[in-house]
Amino acid sequence: MEAAHKDLPKEVFVKPESIFTATISQFSGKLVNENTPEELKISSIFAVKPTESEESFKTVKVDSLCNGKITDNTPSEAIKTGYIVNINPVIDGYEKDWVSSISEWIKSED
C-alpha cells in the first residue's frame, strides 16, 4: 500500500460520529467489567454501540498452597486472585437441568 500511495497526498481521516470505541472481553465479546481478567480485555471499534456487559467471570480469592478456600491459617502471601468462569453452552439440545445444577453449585462456592 505504501508503494501504491507514495505519490499521493497524505489525507487526514476523521472518525465518523457513528463509530464507537469500547473495551470488550475477548471471551464473550461483551463490555468488560471489574471481574474481566486484564489479559482478555481488548479495545475495538463498532458501528453499533455495545451495551451488554460481561457476566462470565466471578473473582474469587484462593489459597495458592492448596488451591482451595482461604482460611484463618492462610498466609497473606499465599492468597491469590482466581476466576470462576460461567459458560452458557450454545450447543443445541443440551440438558437444561444440568446447566442450572452447575450454575447453582458455582453460586454456592465462596
C-alpha positions in Angstrom: 0.0 0.0 0.0 2.9 2.4 0.7 4.2 1.9 -2.8 0.8 2.4 -4.4 0.2 5.6 -2.4 3.8 7.0 -2.5 2.9 9.9 -4.9 -0.5 10.7 -3.5 -1.0 13.5 -0.9 -1.5 12.4 2.7 -5.0 12.6 3.9 -6.3 13.0 7.4 -9.3 10.8 8.1 -11.9 12.0 10.7 -13.6 9.3 12.6 -17.4 9.4 11.9 -19.6 10.2 14.9 -21.4 6.9 14.3 -18.3 4.9 15.1 -17.9 3.8 18.8 -14.8 2.7 20.6 -15.2 0.3 23.6 -13.2 -2.2 25.6 -14.6 -5.7 25.3 -13.8 -9.2 26.5 -12.2 -11.5 24.0 -14.0 -14.3 25.8 -17.6 -13.0 25.3 -17.4 -10.0 23.0 -19.3 -8.0 25.6 -18.2 -4.9 27.5 -15.7 -5.6 30.3 -16.4 -5.2 34.0 -14.3 -5.3 37.2 -14.1 -9.1 37.0 -12.8 -9.4 33.5 -9.2 -10.5 33.5 -6.8 -7.9 32.1 -5.4 -10.3 29.6 -8.8 -10.7 28.0 -9.5 -7.0 27.6 -9.3 -5.5 24.1 -10.3 -2.2 22.6 -12.1 -2.2 19.3 -14.4 0.0 17.2 -18.0 -0.7 16.5 -20.7 0.6 14.2 -23.3 -0.2 16.9 -22.6 0.9 20.5 -22.1 -2.2 22.7 -24.5 -2.2 25.7 -24.2 -5.7 27.2 -21.6 -6.3 29.9 -19.5 -9.3 30.6 -21.0 -11.7 33.1 -18.8 -14.7 32.5 -16.3 -14.2 35.3 -16.6 -14.3 39.1 -13.5 -13.2 41.0 -12.5 -15.4 43.9 -9.6 -15.4 46.4 -7.8 -18.7 46.5 -5.2 -20.3 48.9 -2.4 -21.0 46.4 -0.9 -23.5 48.7 -3.8 -25.9 48.4 -5.8 -24.3 45.6 -8.7 -24.2 47.9 -10.7 -21.8 50.1 -8.9 -19.2 52.2 -8.9 -19.9 56.0 -7.6 -18.0 59.0 -4.4 -20.0 58.6 -3.7 -19.0 55.1 -0.6 -16.8 54.9 -1.3 -13.5 53.2 1.4 -14.1 50.5 -0.5 -17.3 49.5 -3.7 -15.5 48.8 -4.2 -15.2 45.0 -7.0 -14.0 42.8 -8.7 -16.6 40.6 -11.8 -16.7 38.4 -14.8 -18.9 38.2 -16.0 -18.9 34.6 -19.7 -19.1 33.8 -20.2 -20.6 30.4 -23.6 -20.8 28.8 -23.5 -23.6 26.3 -24.6 -22.9 22.7 -25.0 -26.5 21.7 -28.4 -27.5 20.6 -30.1 -30.0 22.8 -28.1 -29.5 26.0 -29.7 -30.7 29.2 -31.0 -27.5 30.8 -31.2 -29.1 34.3 -27.5 -29.9 34.1 -26.7 -26.3 33.4 -28.8 -25.0 36.2 -27.3 -27.5 38.6 -23.8 -26.3 37.7 -24.9 -22.7 38.0 -26.3 -23.3 41.5 -23.1 -25.0 42.5 -21.0 -22.1 41.3 -23.1 -19.6 43.2 -22.7 -21.6 46.4 -18.9 -21.6 46.2 -17.1 -18.9 48.1 
